Amino acid sequence: MGPDASQLVKDRIVDEKDAVSVPLPVQRITSIDGLRILAAVGIVWFHTDGAPYRYIGYTGLPIFLLIFFSLITHRSGTDPARYFFKRRWNRLVMPWLFWSLLYGALRIIKGACSGEASSFQAMLSLETVLAGTHVHLWYLPYAFVSGFLVYALNRWTLRFSHVAVVLIATGVGLSMLVVNAAGLFSFGLRCPVPQWEFGLAAVPLGFAIGRCLMISSSWWQRALLSAIFVLTQVTSLALIASGHVSSTVPYSLAVTLVCLAYCWRSGGSVIIAKLAPLTFGIYLIHPLVSRGLASFTSLEQHWVGFVGLTACVSGLITLGMMRTPLRKLV
């Protein structure tokens, strides 16, 4: 049967959460892992053509980013930069290179079969260099670069008050959200610039959430997380009232869910522990699965079933890859 499932889960949890200054209780890890599962399904929902309210499904992206940056920030800042760089290179850049090659090869095959020269021209574009050969792969190099910046910022600001850093970072993040919602810079620009701009607000907001978790007092943690939540909702309501909905709603929901997940204490779940390690692979694989299912089924007309089936099949493929030498790529 391959490696024991519980050991795979243990390895993945250690890979994502080791070397933290104030260890998170098991309850909070469980809630964050549950949120990862919800985020993965949301991304599949967003990428399903014809699905209603897709911008709500896009909440999955800021959820992933907020969790990613908060866990990086939650480190003590004592890890050598070389160690951090190597870990993130193996976890983000190597999968990006592998999946870019795979999606690129499929695009070339499709172009050769259809005789479309545009497929070959697109492979040589700046977009491919910056984001990869499929639009959703932009997340990996973006997370790698911005994650290293958050790591450096966290080490530099450890001398300052956690409360002050949290409030300043929250203000910066909400300012970036306003800029993105108003479309001040990336309007009309090609991928991945709009995606980068959308993800910018998650960097300081995730950093602020992570600094909350570094405080030893549970009361102060919850108080500051509540402050982040309130400030985000006030800003979001103002943006929505002014007609800027599509970028605002995902962040409003994501900040709410992430702050709640870090505050909410719940018992461990075997099911969540087994499903959570599959979420990264689901994100990487689901466009292939979705395209394949659309070729053989008509479930796109029943989007709930199509999203569920795509997520399940992508999860099963990920589980199979985790039992092979390819496990480091999912």
N, C-alpha and C positions, 0 to 999 in steps of 0.2 A: 504493500500500500504506500510505500515511500515514507518520508519522514513523518513523525507523529504530529498531528494537527496542533496539539497543545504546545509543542516545542516551537512550531512555526509562529504561533501567536506570541509566545514569550520572546522569541528573537526579534520580531517586528516591534513589540512594545519597547524592548530595551534599546533598539536602534533609534527610536523616535524620542525617547524620554529620559535617557540616561544623563547623568552629570547635572542634575538640577540642584539649585541651592536649597530650596525648600521642597522636599518631595511631595508631590500631589498625592492625596489619599486615593485609594482604589476606586471609591465612589466617583470621584471627579474624572478619573481616567475613563471609567465606564461611560459616563455621560458624554464626554468628548468623542469617544469612539462611536457612540450611537449617533452623534451629530455628523460624523464623517460619513456614515452610511446614508443618512438623509441627504447630505450634500451631493454624494455621488448620484443618487437617484434624481436629484434636482438638475444636475448637469445633463443627464440623459434626457430628461423632460425638455430642457431648453433646446437641445439639439434635435428634437423630434419635429419635423415639418408638420404644420397643421395643428399642433397642440395649442390649446388656448392658454392665455396668461403665462406665456413663456418667460416673461421677465421675473415672475415669481420663482420659477425653476432656476433662474440664473442666480438666485440667492446662494446656491451651492458654491459658486466661485469665491465670493468674499468669505464664506464660511471656511473654506479650505485655507485661504490666505490668512485670515485672522488667527486660526489655530496654528498655522505654520509659524507665523511671526511671534505669536505669544509664547510658544514653546521654546523658540530660539532665545527670546528675551529672558525667559525663566531660568536660563542657565546662570551660573554664578559669575561668568566672565573670566574664569580661571583657565579654561581650556586653551591650549596653544592654538594660534591661528592656523598653523599647518594642519593640525588634527581636524579642526572644524572644516577647513577647505577640502581636505581629502574625503571626509564623510559626505559632504554635500556634493562633491564631484561624482562620487560613486552612486549617490542616491538620485541625483537629478540630471547631470550632464550625460552620463553613460546611457541611461534609458532614453534621453532625448536623441542622442546620436543613433541608437538602435532603431527607435520607432520612426525617426526621420528617414532613415534608409529604407525601412519597410514601406512606409506610406509613399515615399518617392518612387520606389520600384513599381508599386502598383499604379501610380499615376503615369509612369512611362509606358507600362504595359497597356493601360487603357488608351493612352494617346496613340500608341502604335497600332492598336486594333481599330481605332476609330479614324485614324489619319488626321487627328487634330494637332496642328503644330503648336497651338497655344499651351498645351500641357508641357511640352519641352521648354518653351520660352519661360514659363512660370517657374520652372526648376532653377533657372539661372538668375532669378530676380533677387533683389535685396530682401524682400519679404522672406524668402526661403532661408537666407543666411541668418536673419534675426529671429525668426519664429520657428522655422522647420517646414517640412513639406506638407503639413496639414495644419489648419488654422488653430486647432485646440492645443497643439504642442507648444505654443508661445508661453504657456504657463511655466514650463520647466526651466528654460534659461532665465526667465524673469524672476522666478523664485530663487534661483541660484545666486544671481547678482544682488538682488535686493536683500536676500537673507544674509549675505555676507556683510552688507552695509548695516543691517540691524544688529548683527553680532558686534561689529566694531563700535557702533553707537552705544550699545549697551555697556560695553567695557569702559568707554570713555565717560559715561554719565553715572557710573556706580558711586562716585564721590558725592553726588547731589541727592537731595531729598527725594524719596520715592513719590511722595505726594505731589511735589512740584513738577517732577518729570511726567507723571501721569497726566496732570492737568494741561501742561504745555503740549504734550504729544497728542492729546485728545483734540485740543484746539487746532493744531496743525492738520490733523486727519480730517476734521470736519470742514476746514477751509478747502482742502483738496477735494472733498466730496462736492462742495458747492461749485467749484471750478469744473469738475467733471459733469455734474448734472446740467450746468448751463452750457456745456459744450463750447467752452471758450477757446480751446487750443486744437483739439483733434478733429474738428468738424471737416469732413470731406477727405481726411487722410486715410491712407491704406493701412491694412494690417501689417504689423501688430501695434501701431501707435495708439489707436483707440482702446485696445485691450490694455496696453500699458497704463494709459491715463485712468482707465476704470480701476485698475488694481492699485494705483498710488495711494488712495485713501486708506487702504488696508494696512499699509506699512506702518504709519505712526499709530493707527488705532490698535493694531495687533501688538505693537511695542508697548503701548499704554496698558493694555490688558495683561501682558506678560509682567510688567513691572508691578502691577497690583498683586500678582501671585508671589512675588519675591518678598512681600511684607509678611512677617511672622504672625501678626495679629489677624485672626480670621475676621474679626469685626471690621478692621480697616480694609481688608481685602474686599469684603462685601460692600462696604460703604463707597469705596472708589469705583468698583464695578457698577454699582447703582448710579453713581455720578456720570460715568461714561454712557450708560444706557439713557439716562434722562437727557443729557446734552445732545445725544444722537437723535433722540425722538423729537426734541424741540426743533433742531435743524431740519430734520426730515419733514416734519409737518409744514414748516415754512416753505421748503422746496416744492412739496406736493401742492400746496395751495397756490404756488406761482406757476404750476403746470409742468414741473420737471419730475416726472414719475418714474420713467424707465430705469434710471440709474439709482434713484433714491430708495425705492422700495426694496431692492435686494440688500442694500447696506443696512437699512432700518431693521429688516428681519434678521439679517446675519448677526449684527451686533447684539440684538435682543437674545437670540438663541445661544450665542457663544458666552455671553455674560451669565445667562441663566445656567448653562451647562457647567460653568466653573463654580457657580454658587450652589447648585442643586446637589444634594447628597442622596445617592440611591445605591441599592445593593448591586453586587456584581452580576453579570449576565453571561452565561456560557455562549448563548447565541450571538450576542454582540461581540464577544471576544473572538469568535470564529469568523464573523463576517467583516469586522473592521479592517483586518489586513488585506482584504480584497479590494478596498475602495480605490487605491492608486491604480491598480490594474484595470478596474472598470473604467476609470477616467481615460486611460490610454487606449483601451481596446474598443470601447463602445461604438465609435463611428464605423468601424469595420463590420461589427455585428449588426448595427442598425441598417447599413446599406445591404447586407446580405439578407436580412429578414424582409426588408422592403421588396426584394426581388422575388421572394417566394410566398409572401403572405400579403393580405390586405388589411393588416391590423393597424396601419397608420390611420385608418378611418375610426378606429377605436383606440385612441391614443393612450388611455390608461393601461390597457392590456399590452400595447406595443412597448411602452416605457418599461413596464414590469418585466416583460419577456426579454427585452434588450439588456436590462440590468442583470437579470438572472443568468443569461447565457454568457455575458461578459464576465460575470463572477466565476462561473464554472471554468471558463478558459483560463482565467487568472489562477484559480486553484490548481489547475493542471500544470500551469507553468511554474508555480511555486514548488512543485514536486520534481522539478528538473533543474539543470544548471542555469536555466534562464530566470530563476527566481529573483535574482538581483535586478532584473529589468522591469519588474512589476511590483 
